[in-house]
Every structure is written in structure tokens, then in C-alpha cells.
Amino acid sequence: MAVSIDEDDESIQKVHDKIDQWVATTNFEVDNTRSFMFNMPYLDEANEYQQDIVKGLGYRQMQRYVPIKLKEGQ
């Protein structure tokens, strides 16, 4: 799981690239049989925590979940 800026394609791509770089240094690989997922923490605009996150960071966060599996033959 990694965090990017919601609705910012450049941020999302940078995070995805960093995930790929990390995976390449491990005994894991991206599991292409499963989908990438994401979550929006505190999506409710009226939620005080969401307001604090946006106020503090200047943007809404998006959590990206990347399916990984042990590399074949490991």
C-alpha cells in the first residue's frame, strides 16, 4: 500500500513507479491476476479528520493497494 494525491495523475504515476522499483528489489512480483485497488480515507467532506488532512496537506489522499506475490521459483 502506498499513498498518493487524489485526482493527480502525475502523483499516482510517481507512486506506481516507486512501487515497481521497490518490488524489483524483493523476492516478490506484481500479481497481474488481481486488480490494483484504492481507498479514499475520510472521504466524507463533513468529516473533521478529512478537513484536517486537506488543511494540513493541501490535498486529499488516495491509498493504492498493489497485489504482489512471491516470484515464480522462489
PyMOL commands that place a pseudoatom at each C-alpha (Angstrom):
pseudoatom trace, name=CA, resn=MET, resi=1, chain=A, elem=C, hetatm=0, pos=[0.000, 0.000, 0.000]
pseudoatom trace, name=CA, resn=ALA, resi=2, chain=A, elem=C, hetatm=0, pos=[1.218, 3.486, -0.826]
pseudoatom trace, name=CA, resn=VAL, resi=3, chain=A, elem=C, hetatm=0, pos=[-0.313, 6.940, -0.632]
pseudoatom trace, name=CA, resn=SER, resi=4, chain=A, elem=C, hetatm=0, pos=[-0.672, 9.405, -3.497]
pseudoatom trace, name=CA, resn=ILE, resi=5, chain=A, elem=C, hetatm=0, pos=[-2.512, 12.646, -4.129]
pseudoatom trace, name=CA, resn=ASP, resi=6, chain=A, elem=C, hetatm=0, pos=[-6.129, 12.079, -5.120]
pseudoatom trace, name=CA, resn=GLU, resi=7, chain=A, elem=C, hetatm=0, pos=[-7.001, 13.073, -8.699]
pseudoatom trace, name=CA, resn=ASP, resi=8, chain=A, elem=C, hetatm=0, pos=[-3.354, 13.891, -9.543]
pseudoatom trace, name=CA, resn=ASP, resi=9, chain=A, elem=C, hetatm=0, pos=[-2.240, 11.590, -12.348]
pseudoatom trace, name=CA, resn=GLU, resi=10, chain=A, elem=C, hetatm=0, pos=[1.404, 12.665, -12.024]
pseudoatom trace, name=CA, resn=SER, resi=11, chain=A, elem=C, hetatm=0, pos=[1.459, 11.804, -8.308]
pseudoatom trace, name=CA, resn=ILE, resi=12, chain=A, elem=C, hetatm=0, pos=[-0.285, 8.489, -8.938]
pseudoatom trace, name=CA, resn=GLN, resi=13, chain=A, elem=C, hetatm=0, pos=[2.258, 7.584, -11.647]
pseudoatom trace, name=CA, resn=LYS, resi=14, chain=A, elem=C, hetatm=0, pos=[5.220, 8.542, -9.428]
pseudoatom trace, name=CA, resn=VAL, resi=15, chain=A, elem=C, hetatm=0, pos=[3.890, 6.366, -6.620]
pseudoatom trace, name=CA, resn=HIS, resi=16, chain=A, elem=C, hetatm=0, pos=[3.271, 3.487, -9.033]
pseudoatom trace, name=CA, resn=ASP, resi=17, chain=A, elem=C, hetatm=0, pos=[6.834, 3.809, -10.388]
pseudoatom trace, name=CA, resn=LYS, resi=18, chain=A, elem=C, hetatm=0, pos=[8.266, 3.754, -6.857]
pseudoatom trace, name=CA, resn=ILE, resi=19, chain=A, elem=C, hetatm=0, pos=[6.241, 0.652, -6.062]
pseudoatom trace, name=CA, resn=ASP, resi=20, chain=A, elem=C, hetatm=0, pos=[7.640, -1.029, -9.190]
pseudoatom trace, name=CA, resn=GLN, resi=21, chain=A, elem=C, hetatm=0, pos=[11.175, -0.031, -8.127]
pseudoatom trace, name=CA, resn=TRP, resi=22, chain=A, elem=C, hetatm=0, pos=[10.652, -1.472, -4.646]
pseudoatom trace, name=CA, resn=VAL, resi=23, chain=A, elem=C, hetatm=0, pos=[9.133, -4.713, -5.922]
pseudoatom trace, name=CA, resn=ALA, resi=24, chain=A, elem=C, hetatm=0, pos=[12.135, -5.169, -8.249]
pseudoatom trace, name=CA, resn=THR, resi=25, chain=A, elem=C, hetatm=0, pos=[14.439, -5.287, -5.199]
pseudoatom trace, name=CA, resn=THR, resi=26, chain=A, elem=C, hetatm=0, pos=[12.473, -8.051, -3.452]
pseudoatom trace, name=CA, resn=ASN, resi=27, chain=A, elem=C, hetatm=0, pos=[11.544, -11.693, -3.983]
pseudoatom trace, name=CA, resn=PHE, resi=28, chain=A, elem=C, hetatm=0, pos=[8.064, -10.534, -4.955]
pseudoatom trace, name=CA, resn=GLU, resi=29, chain=A, elem=C, hetatm=0, pos=[6.429, -9.503, -8.211]
pseudoatom trace, name=CA, resn=VAL, resi=30, chain=A, elem=C, hetatm=0, pos=[3.223, -7.700, -9.083]
pseudoatom trace, name=CA, resn=ASP, resi=31, chain=A, elem=C, hetatm=0, pos=[0.365, -10.190, -9.280]
pseudoatom trace, name=CA, resn=ASN, resi=32, chain=A, elem=C, hetatm=0, pos=[-1.259, -9.317, -12.608]
pseudoatom trace, name=CA, resn=THR, resi=33, chain=A, elem=C, hetatm=0, pos=[-4.067, -11.801, -11.996]
pseudoatom trace, name=CA, resn=ARG, resi=34, chain=A, elem=C, hetatm=0, pos=[-5.552, -9.390, -9.455]
pseudoatom trace, name=CA, resn=SER, resi=35, chain=A, elem=C, hetatm=0, pos=[-6.563, -5.753, -9.781]
pseudoatom trace, name=CA, resn=PHE, resi=36, chain=A, elem=C, hetatm=0, pos=[-4.959, -2.715, -8.228]
pseudoatom trace, name=CA, resn=MET, resi=37, chain=A, elem=C, hetatm=0, pos=[-7.284, -1.217, -5.647]
pseudoatom trace, name=CA, resn=PHE, resi=38, chain=A, elem=C, hetatm=0, pos=[-7.557, 2.140, -3.943]
pseudoatom trace, name=CA, resn=ASN, resi=39, chain=A, elem=C, hetatm=0, pos=[-9.196, 3.688, -0.946]
pseudoatom trace, name=CA, resn=MET, resi=40, chain=A, elem=C, hetatm=0, pos=[-10.043, 7.250, -0.030]
pseudoatom trace, name=CA, resn=PRO, resi=41, chain=A, elem=C, hetatm=0, pos=[-9.506, 7.734, 3.712]
pseudoatom trace, name=CA, resn=TYR, resi=42, chain=A, elem=C, hetatm=0, pos=[-12.083, 10.011, 5.296]
pseudoatom trace, name=CA, resn=LEU, resi=43, chain=A, elem=C, hetatm=0, pos=[-13.985, 10.525, 2.041]
pseudoatom trace, name=CA, resn=ASP, resi=44, chain=A, elem=C, hetatm=0, pos=[-16.849, 12.295, 3.803]
pseudoatom trace, name=CA, resn=GLU, resi=45, chain=A, elem=C, hetatm=0, pos=[-16.231, 16.029, 3.270]
pseudoatom trace, name=CA, resn=ALA, resi=46, chain=A, elem=C, hetatm=0, pos=[-18.049, 16.808, 6.529]
pseudoatom trace, name=CA, resn=ASN, resi=47, chain=A, elem=C, hetatm=0, pos=[-15.675, 14.558, 8.469]
pseudoatom trace, name=CA, resn=GLU, resi=48, chain=A, elem=C, hetatm=0, pos=[-13.401, 16.671, 10.680]
pseudoatom trace, name=CA, resn=TYR, resi=49, chain=A, elem=C, hetatm=0, pos=[-10.427, 14.362, 10.003]
pseudoatom trace, name=CA, resn=GLN, resi=50, chain=A, elem=C, hetatm=0, pos=[-10.812, 14.829, 6.241]
pseudoatom trace, name=CA, resn=GLN, resi=51, chain=A, elem=C, hetatm=0, pos=[-10.899, 18.590, 6.741]
pseudoatom trace, name=CA, resn=ASP, resi=52, chain=A, elem=C, hetatm=0, pos=[-7.737, 18.415, 8.874]
pseudoatom trace, name=CA, resn=ILE, resi=53, chain=A, elem=C, hetatm=0, pos=[-5.932, 16.312, 6.246]
pseudoatom trace, name=CA, resn=VAL, resi=54, chain=A, elem=C, hetatm=0, pos=[-6.842, 18.698, 3.428]
pseudoatom trace, name=CA, resn=LYS, resi=55, chain=A, elem=C, hetatm=0, pos=[-5.983, 21.727, 5.556]
pseudoatom trace, name=CA, resn=GLY, resi=56, chain=A, elem=C, hetatm=0, pos=[-2.646, 20.269, 6.647]
pseudoatom trace, name=CA, resn=LEU, resi=57, chain=A, elem=C, hetatm=0, pos=[-1.556, 18.741, 3.343]
pseudoatom trace, name=CA, resn=GLY, resi=58, chain=A, elem=C, hetatm=0, pos=[-3.451, 20.863, 0.836]
pseudoatom trace, name=CA, resn=TYR, resi=59, chain=A, elem=C, hetatm=0, pos=[-4.930, 17.793, -0.887]
pseudoatom trace, name=CA, resn=ARG, resi=60, chain=A, elem=C, hetatm=0, pos=[-6.906, 14.606, -0.320]
pseudoatom trace, name=CA, resn=GLN, resi=61, chain=A, elem=C, hetatm=0, pos=[-5.008, 11.361, -0.008]
pseudoatom trace, name=CA, resn=MET, resi=62, chain=A, elem=C, hetatm=0, pos=[-5.586, 8.219, -2.023]
pseudoatom trace, name=CA, resn=GLN, resi=63, chain=A, elem=C, hetatm=0, pos=[-4.274, 4.886, -0.783]
pseudoatom trace, name=CA, resn=ARG, resi=64, chain=A, elem=C, hetatm=0, pos=[-3.206, 2.499, -3.544]
pseudoatom trace, name=CA, resn=TYR, resi=65, chain=A, elem=C, hetatm=0, pos=[-3.087, -1.241, -2.910]
pseudoatom trace, name=CA, resn=VAL, resi=66, chain=A, elem=C, hetatm=0, pos=[-0.829, -3.259, -5.188]
pseudoatom trace, name=CA, resn=PRO, resi=67, chain=A, elem=C, hetatm=0, pos=[-1.258, -7.022, -5.342]
pseudoatom trace, name=CA, resn=ILE, resi=68, chain=A, elem=C, hetatm=0, pos=[2.044, -8.836, -5.055]
pseudoatom trace, name=CA, resn=LYS, resi=69, chain=A, elem=C, hetatm=0, pos=[3.058, -12.476, -4.940]
pseudoatom trace, name=CA, resn=LEU, resi=70, chain=A, elem=C, hetatm=0, pos=[6.222, -14.482, -4.418]
pseudoatom trace, name=CA, resn=LYS, resi=71, chain=A, elem=C, hetatm=0, pos=[8.264, -14.659, -7.621]
pseudoatom trace, name=CA, resn=GLU, resi=72, chain=A, elem=C, hetatm=0, pos=[7.991, -17.921, -9.515]
pseudoatom trace, name=CA, resn=GLY, resi=73, chain=A, elem=C, hetatm=0, pos=[10.657, -20.390, -8.425]
pseudoatom trace, name=CA, resn=GLN, resi=74, chain=A, elem=C, hetatm=0, pos=[11.342, -18.686, -5.075]
for i in range(1, 74): cmd.bond("trace and resi %d" % i, "trace and resi %d" % (i + 1))
show_as sticks, trace
zoom trace
